[in-house]
Amino acid sequence: MTDQSAYEGRRWIGLGLLSLAQFVVVLDASIVNVALPSIGRSLDFSQGNLAWVVNAYVLTFGGFLLLGGRMADLLGRRRVFMGGLILFAIASLAGGFAESEGQLIAARAVQGLGAAILSPAALSIVTTMFRDGAERNKALGVWGAVAGSGGAAGVLLGGVLTDTLGWEWVLWVNVPIGIGAAAVAPSLIAESRSTSQTRHFDAWGAITVAAGLSILVYALVDATDAGWGSGQTLGLLALSAALLAAFVAIELRSAAPLVPFRIFRLRTLTGANVVGLLVGASLFSMFFFISLYMQQVLGFSPIKSGFSYLPLALTIIVSAGIASQLVTRIGFKPVLVTGMGFVAAGLVWFSQVSVDGGFTADVLGPSLLAAVGLGFSFVTTTIAAVSGVDESESGLASGLINTSQQIGGALGLAVLATIATSRTDDVLAQGGSAAAVPNALTEGFQAAFLGGAAFAVLGGVLALVLIRSRDSRAHVALERDRERGEQPAEARARA
């Protein structure tokens, strides 16, 4: 085997390693959901605090993604990736041994921090390992397929592990994966970092953006309980806005900013992040409401609910691979718009769920439609978000799209949960009997799914407006030139 062929093989194995790490990160946002009742009984959690087993992870993950992406650019992408993996694994081990509410919530917060460090580092390594065009599209198709199916797989794996081995194993399963991936990473992944910039670290920028984003996520995830018009929610949103405004002011004056705002001159990158936020808002909450509908209305067990996600997960994997091929042939803009259309159609179909329905009639069909949309939109927003970005800022671009999707997920869940709860309360106020509860819950879910569809429609419209058709066509032309053996048009222009 030649050195070149060995290098090619090692790159694709490295992609598998990076995708596995991202799979675990996405998986961990959902794997504990099924285990929550067992965790509550084991550690004597109060009902109000139980949600923080999930929220603590989401909070630090969303808050520190930008910082993690910039650390990868400045300190070394492989080094930061490995450090994030080890931190994630140690926190998972500690969480499984937790003996109190506080210990488990703290461990989940540290898990989220580890995920925020390793996730953008992993994506930026993918973008530097594979050149822009068909090669990177194929790699990001694999990445999107594995990562996009993580949420569905988490529900299934969480149910199986909780029922067979105990809730601790939904955390301990991460330990061998994290340590093993960190151990083999040096043999598969070359180190890379930005060499064209000052190695100065923007400490105040890091503090203000991490605090601002964390407080924003906290305000959103707790808004359903505290109330959107409460002093807590309004005060936290105002504090978040003040911190983010301070971050902007610091960045504009910094000689080596954490986020160089010149990157937003790339209109397609900016548009991809806006659409990515709406993808998160429409789809992340979908998993939440499907689970509740199957268990609270259809009466499914946790394991049955988990297995019900298998068709969705498999469809995401297939559609992500198809999307990566289509992007190379017709560009990312038409694929993204089509994907958002599929998402909207799937959620509108979900809004027809019924009290006396079943898996085939109310879950299977719309979940397959939405899964096609998720595969198309998740892959293409990622491709668009990193397309044309200088290698020295790939970690930043990766952190930005991860942050947009995560903040979108928190925002969408907060808004749609409020819509669902309000509609359910209204129906109960009219009916009042215990027999009316399934009907009230179903009507709440219907309203939430329609709200998610509205997010998806808005995302499709903004993709049409904000994503530059010229950039999408240039992406196709780039690969066409390579297939013909010609120098890419952009390189000819620079020559």
Buried (B, 14 or more C-beta within 10 A) or exposed (E): EEEEEEEEEBBBBBBEBBBBBBBBBBBBBBBBBBBBBBBBEBBEBEEEBBBBBBBBBBBBBBBBBBBBBBBBBBBBBBBBBBBBBBBBBBBBBBBBEBEEBEBBBBBBBBBBBBBBBBBBBBBBBBBBBBBBBBBBBBBBBBBBBBBBBBBBBBBBBBBBBBBEEBBBBBBBBBBEBBBBBBEEBEEBBBEBBBEEEEEEBBEEBBBBBBBBBBBBBBBBBBBBEBEBEEEBBBEBBEBBEEBBEBBBEBBEEBEEBBBBEEBEEBEBBBBBBBBBBBBBBBBBBBBBBBBBBBBBBBEBEBBBBBBBBEBBBBBBBEBBBBBBBBBBEBBBBBBBBBBBBBBBBBBBBBBBBBBEBEBEEBBBBBBBBBBBBBBBBBBBBBBBBBBBBEBBBBBBBBBBBBBBBBBBBBBBBBBBBBBBBEBBEBBBEEEEEEEBBBBBBBBBBBBBBBBBBBBBBBBBBBBBEBBBEEBBEBBBBBBBBBEEEEEBEBEEEEE
